[in-house]
Amino acid sequence: MAASFDELVASGTPVEIQLIDPYPIGAGRIWRDDQSPLLWMNSVARDVTVFTDESVQCEGPIRPGPSLADWLSSEGVDALRAAGLSHHIGAFGPDDFVPREVQSVYLQWAFRRALATLPANVSVWEHRQQAIAVYDEPDGQQSVELIDGHMVRADVTVLAQGYLDRHLDAQQQRLASDAAAAGLRYIPAGYTADLDFSAIRPGEDVVVRGFGLAFIDLMALLCEGRGGRFIEQTDGTLRYDPSGLEPVLHVGSRRGVPYHAKLGYDISAAVPRPPQYLSTAAIDAMPAHIDFERDLRPLITTELAAAHYERLATAHPERIHATWPEIRAVLNLGGADTEAFADYIYSVVPDEGDRFELGQIDRPLRGLHFESAEDVDAAVAHYVDADLRRRADPNYSADRAVFDALLGVYGVLAYAVTTGRLSGIDRITRVEGSFHSLFSFLASGPPPRRLRELLALHRAGLVRFGGPDWQVHIADNQFIAQSAAVDASATKAKVLIDAWLPRPDVAATTDPLIRGLLLAGELAVEDLGGDLPGGQLLADAQSRAIRADRSVHPRRFLLGPSVSGSAGSSGFARPHFNAPGLRQNDRVARQILAVLGSRVTEDALASERV
C-alpha cells in the first residue's frame, strides 16, 4: 500500500490506518516472538522474502528489500540485538533454517520499514487486542468493535485473520467424549506452539497420528524441549542423551513415513522453470468447468516428469540413454501417465532411483507388509536415512528440478481456483487435499537436521514407527493403534495426539467477528454439499467479501487461508518466483487506495454542494 499511495491518493489527503491484532503486528500469531526457539521455519533463509522483486508481475511499483538471508547479515543485526536475541546474530547462513522467533523480528522490521515510507499525512494506529464484530453504518462507513468495547470507524476494512481456530468436527467430538469417558487424554489437532503437553508424563507411551511438520515440532518440544540433548558422533550421526523426562512417541500416518527432508544443496546455474504443460494458457484453453482428475492431474504428472527428466538428461547424461529432446518427443505423445512413456523410460533409464514414478514417490511403503514392529521400525529408519543422503546429494539434482516445478504448478492451480474454474469439491478434495498433501510431502518437509534428530530419538527408544494407514480406536479404556501393513500386536496408550494443522472450515470457526458476520448474512461460505465440511469464505475476483445473498460488499476485503481462491495459504514468497501472495496483496492494496481516493472526491463534492 505504501508503494502505491502517492499514485492513487491525492497529495496531502489525511488518512488513518487502524491496525488491529492481539498478537505482534507485522508478525501475527503464527510468527509471534514469544515461542520456543526449538520451533524452526521449514524454509532456508535464502528462500524467504516479503518484498517484491523484478519477477513479480504486479501493477504497483516494485519496492525491493532484503530476503531473510540478506537481512540476517545486514539490518537484522541491530534488529535482533534490539529484540534481545543477540545470541542469534551471526548464527545462520543463507542455507540455514532459522527459529520462528527470528522470523518474527524480520517480519516486524519489514512492517516498520513499510510504515516509514508512508507520506506524512498518513497516521497509523495500532490496537493490540481482538476485533470481535464489524457493523455497517448508515453513512457507508464500518465500525469495528474491539474486545474492550472500543469502536473504530473506517471507510474500508480488510479481514486477514489468518488461520482461524475452529470447533472440533463430529468425529473429533466423539473421540474426545469417548476418551474422557474412558479416562484417556486426547489432544486434537492444533498449532503446536499453543498446545499444552504438560500432563504427558515421563516414559509414558503416546500414540501420535500424523508424520508431517506438526509432528516434528511436537517431537522437538517433548524431547529436547524437556532437557535432552543431541551429540554429534564421529560417523556423522547424532546420539541423543535423554533427560529422563521424555515420553515414548509411537507415530504413524497414511504414508507411514515423515515428509522428505528439505534439499541440502542448490543448483547455482538453474533459474525458475516456467510451467510448460500445466500453464495459465493451458487453463484458459480448458472447458469453463475444469475437472481435476480429467483435466489437471495428467498435466501435473507430465509437468513434474518433464522437469525431472530434463534435468537428468542435461546435468547427468551419463545416467540416461537418451537426450532431452528425444524424451520430450515421447512425453508429448500422450503425457507421463501413459504405459508407452513408462515403457520408454524403463528402456532408457537403467537405475530405478533415477526414474520419476509419482505413485511410488507419494506412497513409498505401498504394497509392503511387515511381520513385526521391529521390521517396520527398520524399514522406516532405512527410508529416512536414505532420504537424508539423497536430499544432500547434488547428483540427484532432478529432485530439485521437481521441487521448483511444484512451485510453478502450485501457482497455476491457484490461478485455476481464483478464476472460479474448479468446483468447491475439487478444490477441497483435490487441490487442498491430495495435491497439497503431495506438495507438502515433497517440497515442504522439515530441515534435514530434524530428521537426523528423529533417527537419534528412534535409536534411543523414544520414537517408534507405527507404519502406513495408521488407525486408532478406543477399546478396554485404551487407545489402540494399528497399521494394516504390520502383523505385530497393536500399540496401546493412554494418550493420543493428532499432529496436523486443522483444516480451515469457517462454518465451524470460533472467531466471534467471522461468526457474527456469517449470522448477519454479511459473509458467505461456499456450499459444498454432501459430507464435506463448510469450506471457506467467498470473495469475488477483487477479494471483496461476498454476502449470503451473493451481493458484493464494495469496501470489505478478505485475505488469507480461510478465503476461497486467496493466495494466503501458499506460504512465504520465494525470491524471484513471482509469488502469488505478493501479486494479490498489491492488487488489493491498490483497490483500497482507489476506494479511499474516490471517497475523498465524494466528500469534497458534498462539501462544495453545501
Secondary structure, DSSP 4 states (H G I P E B T S, - for coil): -TTTHHHHS-TT--EEEEEE-SS-TTTTTTT-SSS-TT-B-SS-GGG-BSS--TT---SSPP-----HHHHHTTHHHHHHHHTT-GGGTT---TTS--BHHHHHHHHHHHHHHHHHTS-TTEEEEEE-S-EEEEEE-TTS-EEEEETTS-EEEES-EEE---SPPB---HHHHHHHHHHHHTT-EEE-S--GGG---TTSPTT-EEEEE--SHHHHHHHHHHTGGGT-EEEE-TTS-EEEE--S---EEEEE-SSSSPPPPPPS---TT------SSS-HHHHHTS-SSB-IIIIIHHHHHHHHHHHHHHHHHHH-GGG-SS-HHHHHHHHHHH-TTSHHHHHHHHHH---GGGS--HHHHH-TTTT--BSSHHHHHHHHHHHHHHHHHHHT-GGGTHHHHHHHHHHHHHHHHHHHHHTT-B-HHHIIIIIIIIIHHHHHHHHS---HHHHHHHHHHHHTTSEEEEESSEEEEEETTEEEEEETTB-SPPEEESEEEE-SPPPP-GGGB--HHHHHHHHTTSS-B----TT-----B-B-TT-EEEPTTS-EEEEEEE-STTBTT-STTS-SBPTTS--HHHHHHHHHHHHHHHHHHHHHHHHHHHHHH-
